[in-house]
Each structure stands twice: as C-alpha cells, then as structure tokens.
Amino acid sequence: MTSLRFARIPRSFLLLLSASSLWACGGEDRAQTSSDDTLDAQAVAHLEALADQAIAAGIPGVSVAVVSGDQTVTIARGVADRATNEPLSPDHRFRVTSMAKSVVASVVLQLVQEGRLALTDTVEDWLPGMLPENADARIEDLLRLQSGIFSFDEDERLMAPYYAGNFDYTWTPERLVALAAEHPALFPPGERFYYSNTNYVLLGLIVQKITGDSLADVVRQRITEPLGMSSSTMATNSELETPYAHGYMLGLGDEPLDVTRISASSVFGNGNLVATALDAARFYGALVHGEIVSPGQLPAMFSSVRPRPSGLANYGMGVWLSANDFYPCGEFIGHDGAGPGYLVTGQTSRDGARQFAVLTNVLAPGDVAGDERAQQAYKDLVFAAACD
C-alpha cells in the first residue's frame, strides 16, 4: 500500500485562506437539494452554484446545511464513494473530526454545572499518575488548549499501523495519553496556547470516570438524543453506519486514496464525531441558544483568554471564535477540522440567527481541499454559507 502522510489538524481558520499547488481528484456532478419554501431562492441558487464549482474543482463530494431561524437548506453534490459513483445526499454521514471538541467541552461544562467537576480541578485530581509532568494542568487549561501537554498525534508512532495499511488498528485512550507522556511539557499550564489533541483525550477519560459510562454513551445520552441528532455518533472504530461518505487523501499517488476506515480510536475525544451537515449545524445552534450548556456558562465558553497571533480566530472552550472582521457578516463561533479524508467546518453566528456546516470528503497535504482552485472553491462556499 502507498505510504501515508497525513496532515495535522488545522490550527485556525487560516485553512480557508491557504493556497498551494496540489493535484485534485475528479468527481461526478451529482446533486441533491432541499429547502424550506421561504428561504431566499437567490441565496439557495448561489450556494448550489458554489457547490457545483467545488465538485468541478476536484472535491469528490460536499454537503452543506444552512439554518436561518425556521428556514433550512441542505445541499449535496458529488459522490459519497468514488468506486461506485454513489451520489452524495444530505443524509450521508461524515467524520467531522475536531467538531468533537465542541461536543466534549459541552459535556464537561454540563458536569461542572452539576457540581461533579470544577474548572480548577487538575489532571492529577482525576487521572493520578497519568501525566507526571503536566499533573497541575487544570480542566480549564485542557478546554482552552493551554495546558502545555504534548499533542500525541505529533508522535510518529500513532500513524505507524495505518501507514502499514492496518486501518483497523485500535488505540486505547490511555495509550494515546502515554504517547504524550513520553514527551516533556512544552510550557507551564495557562502560559500560552498550543493546539494539543491530548487535552481532549484527557477530558474524554475524565468524563468516563465521572459518569461510569463510555464517552460515546454519554454523548448520546446528553447531546445527540436530546437534540434529535439521529445521524450523529462518537465513533470508536473503523465502522460507520450507512449511509456515509468515504474519505479521500490526495497527494499519495495518481489516484485519491480511500482512508475512510482508519480507526476512530486514534482520535478518541478530540476527533471521533460522526455527523451529517444538518446535525452539525443544529448542534451549534442549540449551543449558542443555551440548550446544551447553561446560558450562564456561555460567556466563559465563548471568551478567549489570550488572542491568537494571526488575529483571525481565538479559542474559547472547545470552540473557535472568529475575529469580528473575518466573516463580512459578523462574528461566528464553531469548529473547523481536518482528518484523514475529510475537511469540515460547523459554525453559528454569535447572535444565534444563523448556523451552517460545510463538509467535504477530501484532504490534501497542508490541511486543504486540493489545489488552489479547490481551496478557493471551498473558501467561497464556506463564506457564502455564512453570509448569503
């Protein structure tokens, strides 16, 4: 099998602006669109045209959902499976990667509200001896990615089984933390921002310890079932419930490589959420409206302790916070993500008036959708979903 070189999770909304000269795969132009009759027809037509452009630019499939008040539109273009040319529909599930952080952060804040956990509790309080060098990192440091804990996915051993073609290889969360624990702390907790996926593995383990249930069951009980997110799960292995979109990596040979089955155990707590575009959009709508995390906790969740150097986005607790001049129509809160075969984003306007998600089943080196044309098509579609 071709040797795999997977990109890192994106660090900010810069992924929308980046450009490189990468080869992009082809895809058939298959389309499905549904919308509320009252949604502006011109805006829907523009989104459809931009989704068509994304497929023409080489992205295999793209699923879009926009929710504006009581109005909803879903658009699907391209294919879910290049081998069979199965057309993509709004019902297809995607691995939505780092959107999992928003879900896990929400569960943690629920437990804080219930008095079962405190933001000032430390890793050592809940997972004694697991991370000796980072024992004093607090729950809030983990949520805000300010713990100084090494990111386990920067250890080359993580991907070694998958490089060898064993996509079913299973990691336990404890072993993921052990990879990080073999590396020194990068800075004292709270000193600065560093995007370490280990933070959310630890939070997932703490949730399991407090509740006595698996993270997948906790998320189902507390998030997906109450919100009616019937297509969303916290995946734990290589399997996905049908229908699902296959994920493809570019730049590994003459053809895109299907990497769908890489085990979700490798991204426990930080990237193992599976969802449709509409479920993702509705999640962020429920979040900003105080239906998941209590309204009294939202100001802290949606605030950033330290600004990002780029100025384009800050990080709260499990969410990115766009700069007020990034989107031309205002500030948005949500999470983008990139993992093997998938590039995605889900957002809500800060005032809760609009939510959207754009999911693609492709990833190229550099955490982008393909060549410059594909990158521009993805960026145009995201900005239109936010502001049209």
N, C-alpha and C positions, 0 to 999 in steps of 0.2 A: 504494500500500500504506500501511496505517496506520503512522504514525511509531512507532518502537520506543523504549521507555525501559527498559533492563534494569537489574535490581538488582545490587548488588555482592555478592561472595562474603561469606557470613556470617563475622563475626569471632569468635564464640564460641557456646556452647550457649544463649545468650540467645534465639536464634531459636525455641527451644521455648516460651519464656515470653512472647514479644512478642504484642501484640494491636493490631488496627486495624480500621477499618470499611471493608472492601473487598468488592466483589462477587465471588461464587464461581460457577464454572460448574457445570452439571449433568453427571451421568454415569449410565449404566445400571448396575444392580447385577448384575454377572456374577461368579461365584465359582469358584475352584479352590482346593482344599486337599489337601495330602498330608502325612502324618506317620508317624513311627515308632510302632508299636503300643504301645510302652512309655511314650510321652510322656503326661504327665498330661492327661487328657481335659478336665478343667475349665479348665485353662490354655489349651488349644487353643481351646475354645469361647469363652473370654473374648477371645482375640486375634481370632477370627473376628468376634465381635460388634463389636469396636472398628474392625476393618477395614470392616465394613458401615457403621458410623457415619461413617467418613471419606468413603465414597462418598456417603452421604446428605447430608453437609455440603458437597458440591460438588467434591471432589477427583476428577478423572477416573478415575485408576487408582492402586492401591497394591499393592506387592509386599513381602512380609515373609518373612524367614528367621530362624529361631532354632535355634542348635546348642547343646545342653547335653550334654556328654560324647558318648556314642554316639547320643544322641537328636536327631532333626532334625524341624523342622516348616517347611513353606513354605505361604504363603497368598497368593493373588492375588485381587483384587477390582476391579471396574470394567472399563474399556475401555483397550485399547492405542491405539486410533485412533477418535476421535470421529466421523470422517467415515464410517467403515464399520461402526462398533459392534463391531469385532473384540474379543472378550473377552480380557482380560489373563490371562496364565498365568505360573507361576513361571519359565518358560523365556524370557520376554521380557527383552531387554537394555535397560538404561537408560544414559544418560550420567550417571555418578556423580561428575562434577565434581571437587571437591577431594580425594576419596579418592586421586586420582592422586598427591598429595603424599606419602602414606604409601608408595606403591609406589616412587616415585623416591628417597625418602630411604632405603628399604631397599636399593636397588641401590647407592647411594652408599656406604652403610656396608659392603656386601659388598666394594666396591673398596678401601675403607680397610683392611678385614681382610686383603685380598690384598696390601697394601703398594703398591698402584698409585696411591694418593691419600692425603693426610693432612688431617685436620680443620683443621690450621693453614695449609694451602696457601691462597693468596689468589686472588681473581678474576684479578688481573693475571698470576699464575703460569700459568694455564691459558687465559685469554682476553685476551691482551695488547692494550691499547688500546681494548677494547670499552666500558669504563666508567671513564673517567679519574677522575671524582670519587669513585668507590667502589672504586678499584683494590685497596685494602688490606682489603676485606671478606674474611673467611675462609670456608672451606667450612662450618664450624660456625655462623657467623653466618647464612649462607644457610639452612641447615637449620632453624635456630631462629627464622627471620624477625626477625632482629635486625641486619640489615646496614645499615639506613638508606637502602636503594635505593628510589627512587620506584616505585610499582606502575604498570606500563604501562597497565593497564585503567582507570586514572583519567584517562588522556589521551583526550579525546573523539574523536580520530581513529581509535581502534581500532574503534569500532562504526559509524562513518560508512558503510562499504559495506553493512552489514546494515540500518541504518536505511533505506537506499535500496532495500532489497529484494534485494540481491545476496548471498544466503546462501552461495553457493559461493566467495565471495571468499577467497583464500588469503594468509595471512601466513606469512612465514618467521620462525623464532625469532630470527634476527639482527635482523630489522626490529622485532620486539616489544621487544627489548633497546634498540634505537636510539630507540624512543619514550621509554623510561625515561631514557635517557642525556641527553635534551634537558632534563631537569629536574634541579635541584640535589639533592645529597644532603640527606636530612632530618635526619640526626644521625650522629655517628661510629659505626662498626661496634661492636656489642656494648653500646651505651649503653642501649637500651631495645627494646621490642617494637613492631613495626609490620607489619601483615599486607600484605606486598607479594608479589604473584604473580610479579614479576620474578625473585625469588630462585630459584624452581623452573624457570623458563625457563633461567636460567644453569646450574643443576645438570644439566638435561637436555642442554644443549650440552656441558658438561664430560664427562658420561657418554659421549656420542657421540665426543668427541675421544679419550678414553682407549681405548675399545673398538674404534673404527673402524666401528661398526655404527650403524644408526638406533636411536633410543630405543625405537621400537616393537619392533624385533627383539630388543634387549637385554632388555626386559621380558618378551617371550615366552620367550626362552631361559632367563632366570634366575628368573622368577616364575611366570608363568601355566602354562607347560608342566610344570615340575617339580611344581607344586601341583595339577595336574589342573583348572585353572580354564579349561575349554574354551570358555566363553562370554565370556571377557574379552580385551579388546584395548586398545592405546593408539591411539585413532582419530587420523587425520591429516587428514581432510577432511569433507565433508558426508555421506558414505555410512555406513550402519550395516548390519551383517549381520542378516538376518532370523532369528528374529522380534525385533522391537524395539518399545519403547513410544514413541509420538510424545510430544513435549514441548510444553506449552501455557503461554503467558503470559496472565495476567489483567490487567484494568485498562487495556487498549488499545482497547477498543471494546465493542460489545454482546455479542460472542462471543469466547471464548478464541482466541488466535492461535497457530497451529501454527508453532513455531520450531525444529523438530527438525533441520532441515538447516543451521543456522548452522555454518559450518566449524569443526571441532575444531582447525584450525591456529591459531585465535585464542587457544587456551588450552594451547598446547604445554607439556608438562612439569608444569603446575600444575593442569590440569582436564580432560584429554582421555582419562581412563579410561572404558571402557565395560564393564559387568558386569551379571550377574544379582544378585539379593539373596543367593542362596546362595553364589555365588562371593565376594562381598564379605565375608560373614560368615566364610567359611572362611579367607580371606586373613588377617583379624585373629586368628583362632585359631592359624594357623600362625606368625604373627609373635610372639605372646606366648609360644608354646611353643618358641621358638628354632629354628624350622625354616627361617627366611628369613635373619634377622640372627643372628649368633652369640650364644649366651647371655651371653657376656662383654660384649657391646656393649649389651645391652638396658637395663641400669640407666642408662646415659647417655642412650640414646634416649628412655627413659620418664621422664626427670627434666627439670624446668623450672628454668632459670637464674634467671628473675625471675617472680614471681607476677603473674597478671592482676589489674587493679584490680577487676574485677567479683567476684572470688572464686569464680566458678562454674567456671572452667576455666583451666588453664595450658597452655603449649605446650612440647612436647619437641622431638624431631627428626622432623618430618613427622607428628606425632600430637598431638591434643588430649588432655589429662589432666583428667578430671573431678574437681572437688572431692569430698572424701570424704563430703560430706553432700548432694551434688546428686541422685544416684540413691539411693532409700531402701534399696537392697540392696547398696550398696558402690561402690567406685571402678571406673570404666571408662576404657578407652583406645581411641582411634579417630579418626575424622574425619567431620565433617558437611560439607555442601556445598550450594551453590545456584548454578545457572547457568541461562541461558535455558531455561525449560520444565521444570526438574527441581529438586526439593528432596529431599535424601537424608541418611542417616546410617548409618555402619557402626561397630560397637563390639565390644570384648571386655572382659570383667571382668579386673581386674588379675591375679587368680589363675588365669585361663585356663579357668575352669569353664563359662563361657557366652559365646557370641557372638551378635550379631544384626545385621541390616540392615533398614532401612525405607526403601523407595524410592517416591517419588511422581513423577508426570509433570505437575507443575504448579508454577508460581511466580508470586507476586503481588508488586507493589512492596513493598519492605521485607524481601525475602527470607523470605516467609512463604507458607503454603499457601492463603491466601484470606482470607475474613472471619473474625471472631472464632470462629465455630462451627468452621470448617475448621481454624483454628490449634489450638483446643482438642482437636479430634479427632486431629490429627497428634501433639500432645504426649502425649495419653493412650495412643496406640498405641506410641510410642517407649518410654514408661516401662513399659508392660506387656511389651513385647518384652524389655526389660532385666531385669525383676524378677518377672514372674508365674511 
